[in-house]
């Protein structure tokens, strides 16, 4: 299953293996060797912190890798609305996003809208897009502490397809090379950052149970809290059909 910058399986992020002078590209290539699942299903609590208030939403997330090497992910909100987002990750071209509104109308999310907030949170549609290594240029730019762990710093700049962020900076842990943090830069400025917290192994897969996206000025954040996750379930492929939204 192709890695995503975010995981909930969406939230299982990049990890890597070590060598002292390993390049940024090599680190990202090694990340793809991390154990991953053919399917995943989880219930997620979303907590949006804005202007001193907290808005809670809850959704079911399901994802599946298909035999053609492409992935599909379905986010189905169960409260307070019935919105759904279907993401189809393609090989060699941009991912497709379809949004089912509360009214029942289904619309395609255009590439120009990928930089907009998803359900009024601090996550953008772009943050649910899969990662094709060949679309990025990677550069190892140093080492740093992230969430108390010693990490490498790898800069990623997208050079193909729709571009929402100027660049990303990823922090893989030196201990196991799981990415603890991602910094997002937009319009030449530090825009927001993501932290993977409470990382545990589930069926051999490193899984963050709390993912937090925070504004660069720390004046707002959105938390994704896993309330249970199962890997390699038998999920009917028709679950991911656009006509089923």
C-alpha positions in Angstrom: 0.0 0.0 0.0 1.5 3.4 -1.0 2.5 5.6 1.9 0.6 8.8 2.6 2.0 11.8 4.4 -0.8 11.2 6.9 -1.9 8.0 8.2 -4.6 6.5 10.1 -3.6 3.9 7.8 -3.7 7.2 6.2 -1.7 7.8 9.4 1.0 5.2 9.1 3.8 7.5 8.0 7.2 7.2 6.4 10.0 5.3 8.1 13.5 4.4 7.0 16.8 2.6 7.6 20.1 4.0 8.4 23.6 4.7 7.2 25.6 7.6 8.3 25.8 9.4 4.9 22.5 8.2 3.5 20.8 10.6 1.1 17.3 12.0 1.5 16.1 10.0 -1.5 17.6 6.8 -0.1 15.9 7.4 3.2 12.6 7.7 1.5 13.2 4.6 -0.7 14.0 2.6 2.4 10.8 3.8 4.0 8.7 1.9 1.5 10.1 -1.4 3.0 8.3 -0.7 6.2 5.6 -3.3 7.0 2.2 -2.2 5.7 -1.3 -3.7 5.4 -3.4 -4.7 2.4 -6.5 -3.3 4.1 -7.2 -1.2 7.2 -10.3 -0.1 9.1 -10.5 2.3 12.1 -12.8 4.6 13.9 -11.4 8.1 14.4 -12.3 10.9 16.7 -11.5 14.4 15.2 -11.2 17.3 17.6 -10.9 20.7 16.0 -9.5 23.4 18.3 -10.3 26.9 17.1 -10.8 30.3 18.9 -11.0 28.6 22.3 -13.7 26.2 21.3 -13.5 22.4 20.4 -15.6 20.9 17.7 -15.8 17.1 17.7 -16.5 14.9 14.7 -16.2 11.1 14.2 -15.6 9.0 11.2 -14.9 5.5 10.0 -11.8 5.1 7.8 -11.4 2.1 5.4 -8.5 1.6 3.0 -7.6 -1.1 0.5 -4.7 -1.9 -1.8 -5.8 -3.3 -5.2 -4.0 -5.8 -7.4 -3.2 -3.1 -10.0 -1.1 -1.4 -7.3 -3.5 1.4 -6.7 -5.1 2.3 -3.4 -8.5 3.5 -2.3 -9.5 5.2 1.0 -13.0 6.0 2.2 -13.7 8.4 5.1 -17.3 8.1 6.3 -18.4 10.6 9.0 -20.9 9.2 11.5 -21.4 12.5 13.5 -22.4 15.2 13.3 -22.9 14.9 9.6 -22.9 12.1 7.0 -20.2 13.5 4.7 -17.9 11.0 2.9 -14.6 11.4 1.1 -13.3 8.8 -1.4 -9.7 9.0 -2.4 -8.4 6.9 -5.4 -4.6 6.8 -5.5 -3.4 6.3 -9.1 -0.1 5.2 -10.5 1.6 7.8 -12.7 -1.1 10.5 -12.3 -2.8 12.7 -9.8 -5.1 11.1 -7.2 -8.9 11.5 -7.6 -11.0 12.8 -4.6 -14.8 12.6 -4.5 -16.8 14.3 -1.8 -20.3 13.3 -0.8 -22.1 16.2 0.8 -24.8 15.9 3.5 -27.4 16.6 0.8 -26.3 13.4 -1.0 -24.7 15.3 -3.9 -21.3 13.9 -5.0 -18.7 16.2 -6.5 -15.1 15.8 -7.6 -12.6 17.8 -5.6 -10.6 19.8 -8.2 -6.8 20.0 -8.0 -7.1 23.7 -7.3 -9.1 22.9 -4.1 -6.6 20.5 -2.6 -5.2 23.3 -0.5 -8.5 24.0 1.2 -9.4 22.8 4.7 -11.2 19.4 5.0 -14.4 19.7 7.0 -13.2 23.0 8.5 -10.2 21.3 10.1 -6.5 22.1 9.9 -6.0 19.2 7.5 -6.3 19.9 3.8 -7.5 17.6 1.0 -3.8 17.4 -0.1 -2.9 15.8 3.2 -4.9 12.7 2.2 -3.0 12.3 -1.1 -0.7 9.4 -1.6 3.1 9.8 -2.1 4.8 8.9 -5.3 8.6 9.3 -4.6 9.3 10.2 -8.2 7.1 13.3 -7.8 9.5 14.7 -5.2 13.1 15.8 -4.9 14.5 14.8 -1.5 17.5 16.3 0.4 18.9 15.3 3.7 19.4 18.7 5.5 20.6 17.7 9.0 19.6 16.2 12.3 17.3 17.5 15.0 15.2 16.6 18.0 11.5 16.0 17.4 9.0 15.0 20.1 12.1 14.2 22.3 13.7 11.8 19.9 16.9 12.1 17.9 15.8 12.4 14.2 17.1 13.0 10.7 15.8 16.0 8.8 14.7 15.4 5.1 13.4 18.1 2.9 10.9 17.1 0.2 9.9 19.4 -2.7 7.2 18.3 -5.1 8.4 18.7 -8.7 5.5 16.9 -10.6 1.7 17.4 -10.5 -0.4 19.8 -8.5 1.6 21.6 -5.8 0.0 22.9 -2.6 3.1 23.2 -0.4 6.4 24.8 -1.3 8.2 22.1 0.6 8.0 19.7 3.5 10.5 18.8 6.2 10.3 15.3 7.6 11.8 14.0 10.9 12.5 10.2 10.8 13.5 8.9 14.2 17.1 7.5 14.4 15.9 4.6 16.6 13.5 3.1 14.1 13.2 5.7 11.3 9.5 6.3 11.8 8.6 9.9 11.0 7.7 11.8 14.2 6.9 15.1 12.6 6.4 16.9 9.3 6.7 20.7 8.8 4.7 22.2 6.0 5.8 25.4 4.1 3.4 27.4 2.0 3.9 30.7 0.1 7.5 30.9 1.4 6.5 30.6 5.1 6.3 28.0 7.8 2.6 27.1 7.6 1.8 24.2 10.0 3.2 21.0 11.4 2.1 17.5 12.0 3.1 15.2 14.9 2.6 11.5 15.2 2.0 10.6 18.8 1.4 7.4 20.9 3.1 5.2 18.2 2.5 1.5 18.8 3.0 -1.7 16.8 -0.2 -3.3 15.7 0.3 -6.6 13.9 3.9 -5.5 13.3 2.9 -2.1 11.8 4.0 1.1 13.5 0.7 3.0 14.0 0.3 6.5 15.6 -2.8 6.5 17.8 -2.9 10.3 18.0 -2.1 12.6 15.1 -2.0 16.4 15.6 -1.9 19.1 12.9 -1.1 22.5 14.4 -0.9 26.0 12.9 2.6 27.5 12.8 1.5 30.2 15.2 0.0 27.5 17.6 -3.4 29.3 17.5 -5.3 26.2 16.4 -4.9 22.5 15.9 -6.8 19.4 14.8 -6.4 16.0 16.5 -7.1 12.6 15.0 -7.5 10.0 17.8 -7.7 6.3 16.9 -10.4 4.5 18.8 -9.5 1.1 17.4 -7.8 -0.2 14.2 -7.7 -3.5 12.4 -5.4 -4.5 9.6 -5.8 -7.1 6.7 -9.6 -7.4 7.0 -11.7 -8.7 4.2 -13.2 -5.5 2.8 -15.5 -5.8 -0.2 -14.0 -3.8 -3.1 -17.4 -2.4 -4.0 -17.2 -0.3 -0.7 -14.9 2.0 -2.6 -17.0 2.6 -5.7 -17.9 6.2 -6.5 -21.5 5.0 -7.1 -21.8 3.7 -3.6 -21.1 7.1 -1.9 
